[in-house]
Amino acid sequence: MIWLLAGGVLLAWYLIVRYFLRGKSSSYTLSQLCPSPDCIRCSASLKSVYSTDVSHKLKKMYGKYESLAVHKIEQRLTFDVSALQDVRRPTICYLRNMCDDPWHNQKQKYLQNLLLDSYSVIKSEVVNVVSEKQLWSSSETSFNGSWQKLFLYNQGKKIRKSCQKMPRTTALIEGLDTFMSGVIFGNAFVSILDGQSKIEAHCGPTNLRVRCHMGLQIPEGDCSITVNGVREHWANQECIMFDDSFMHSASNRTDSQRIVLIVDLWHPNLTITEMNIFTELFAVKH
């Protein structure tokens, strides 16, 4: 009897430690990355609001969209990501049976080409706003160094003051037919990672999107992004595309700034009908 009791205590202790370590690995950065209660990725209260709304909204969509499409989303969309591996931990929701490729550099080529064809226009507008510090916000995600962002769209909301400073870049992004405009998961921003800075490993809010990084000013040397354990280097006039629901981190070990344009696009495996449904489900709340 004593041995059984001792075994039970040891088992309970093992499970507690395992749970703590697992929670630490998947949510360590989330508790420290962003203290903002308005952050879609990090706010538990916002996650609760949207999960309740989505279930209610889906029931009303059977008369508006093809029933099979709505039914499939009901069956596949989940807000419980506990069954996923720690390398993939979207913080809001997950669509099951989607493409599991972390990298998408060979997909949506025409969108990349649209961005790259306007490289000089985008870079010139970015250069003009770098010194306007009032437009930039610092991120809590970087524990070492400095990470600054200038948002054109922040969680689906258009930041008009910034867009007025970068009108041609804004028009280009708004012209992309898979840009997540008006959706809480949709961002478009310029990202500056200062020299000798590191962005800790973290996951995005959902696998409904693919994130595009366009290199605008990439220093020579060790300046890279790691997604699901695979490391890639940015390059000027090149796009890197990845599913940011996978664990990813970035580092700039040079002495110069790294500047990229970041745009969130609908996942290429979604149909037009599915994109329309998700646009309504996760529309920005005004």
QUIBEL-V674631 format. One record per pair of residues at least 6 apart in sequence whose C-alpha atoms are under 7 Angstrom apart, sorted by the first residue. I is the first residue (numbers start at 1). J is the second residue. D is the distance in whole Angstrom. If there is no record, write none. Layout:
i:j:d
I:J:D
I:J:D
This chain:
i:j:d
26:86:6
26:89:7
29:202:6
30:42:6
33:140:5
33:141:4
34:42:7
34:140:6
34:141:7
37:43:6
40:46:6
41:91:6
41:92:6
41:204:6
41:205:5
42:91:7
47:92:6
51:79:7
54:281:6
57:281:7
58:70:7
61:70:7
62:70:6
69:274:7
76:95:5
76:96:5
77:94:6
77:95:5
77:96:6
78:93:6
78:94:5
78:95:6
79:92:6
79:93:4
79:94:6
81:89:7
81:94:7
87:228:6
87:246:6
87:247:5
88:245:6
88:246:4
88:247:6
89:203:6
89:245:6
89:246:7
90:203:6
90:204:5
90:205:5
90:206:5
90:207:7
90:245:5
91:204:6
91:205:4
91:206:7
92:205:5
92:206:6
93:205:7
93:206:5
94:206:6
94:207:6
95:207:7
95:208:7
99:269:7
102:227:7
102:228:7
102:242:5
102:243:5
102:246:7
103:241:6
103:242:4
103:243:6
104:241:5
104:242:5
105:240:6
105:241:5
111:176:7
112:239:6
116:237:6
119:237:7
122:169:5
123:216:6
125:166:6
135:150:6
135:162:7
136:148:6
136:149:5
136:150:5
137:148:6
137:149:5
137:150:7
138:147:6
138:148:4
138:149:6
139:147:6
139:148:6
141:199:6
141:200:7
142:198:6
142:199:5
142:200:6
143:198:7
143:199:7
144:197:5
144:198:5
145:194:7
145:196:6
145:197:4
145:198:7
146:193:6
146:194:5
146:197:6
147:192:6
147:193:5
147:194:6
148:191:6
148:192:5
148:193:7
149:189:6
149:190:6
149:191:5
149:192:6
150:189:5
150:190:5
150:191:7
151:159:7
151:162:7
151:188:6
151:189:4
151:190:7
152:158:6
152:159:5
152:162:6
152:163:5
152:188:5
152:189:5
153:159:6
153:187:5
153:188:5
153:189:7
154:186:7
154:187:5
154:188:7
155:183:7
155:184:4
155:185:5
155:186:5
155:187:5
156:181:5
156:182:4
156:183:5
156:184:5
156:185:6
156:186:5
156:187:6
156:284:6
157:182:6
157:284:7
163:170:6
173:179:7
178:265:5
178:266:5
179:264:6
179:265:5
179:266:6
180:186:4
180:264:6
180:265:6
180:266:6
182:283:6
182:284:6
183:279:6
183:282:6
183:283:5
183:284:5
184:282:6
184:283:6
184:284:5
186:264:5
187:263:6
187:264:5
188:262:6
188:263:4
188:264:6
189:261:6
189:262:5
189:263:7
190:260:6
190:261:5
190:262:6
191:259:6
191:260:5
191:261:6
191:262:7
192:257:6
192:258:6
192:259:5
192:260:7
193:252:7
193:257:6
193:258:5
193:259:7
194:256:6
194:257:4
194:258:6
195:252:6
195:253:6
195:254:5
195:255:4
195:256:5
195:257:5
196:252:5
196:253:5
196:254:6
196:255:6
197:251:6
197:252:5
197:253:7
198:250:6
198:251:4
198:252:6
199:249:6
199:250:5
199:251:6
200:249:5
200:250:7
201:247:6
201:248:5
201:249:4
202:247:5
202:248:6
202:249:7
203:244:6
203:245:5
203:246:6
203:247:5
203:248:6
204:244:5
204:245:5
205:245:6
206:245:6
207:243:6
207:245:5
208:266:6
208:267:5
209:243:7
209:264:6
209:265:5
209:266:5
209:267:4
210:241:7
210:242:6
210:243:5
210:244:7
210:264:6
210:265:5
210:266:6
210:267:5
211:241:6
211:242:5
211:243:6
211:244:6
211:262:7
211:263:6
211:264:5
211:265:6
212:239:6
212:240:6
212:241:4
212:242:7
212:262:6
212:263:5
212:264:6
213:239:5
213:240:5
213:241:6
213:260:6
213:261:6
213:262:5
213:263:7
214:237:7
214:238:6
214:239:4
214:240:7
214:260:5
214:261:5
214:262:6
215:234:6
215:235:5
215:236:4
215:237:5
215:238:6
215:239:6
215:259:7
215:260:5
215:261:7
216:236:5
216:237:6
216:259:6
216:260:5
216:261:7
217:236:6
217:258:6
217:259:5
217:260:7
218:234:7
218:235:6
218:236:6
218:258:5
218:259:6
219:254:7
219:256:6
219:257:7
219:258:6
221:254:6
222:252:6
222:253:5
222:254:6
223:233:6
223:251:6
223:252:4
223:253:6
223:254:7
224:231:7
224:232:6
224:233:4
224:234:6
224:250:6
224:251:6
224:252:7
225:231:6
225:232:5
225:233:6
225:249:6
225:250:4
225:251:7
226:232:6
226:248:5
226:249:5
226:250:6
227:246:7
227:247:6
227:248:4
227:249:7
228:246:6
228:247:6
228:248:6
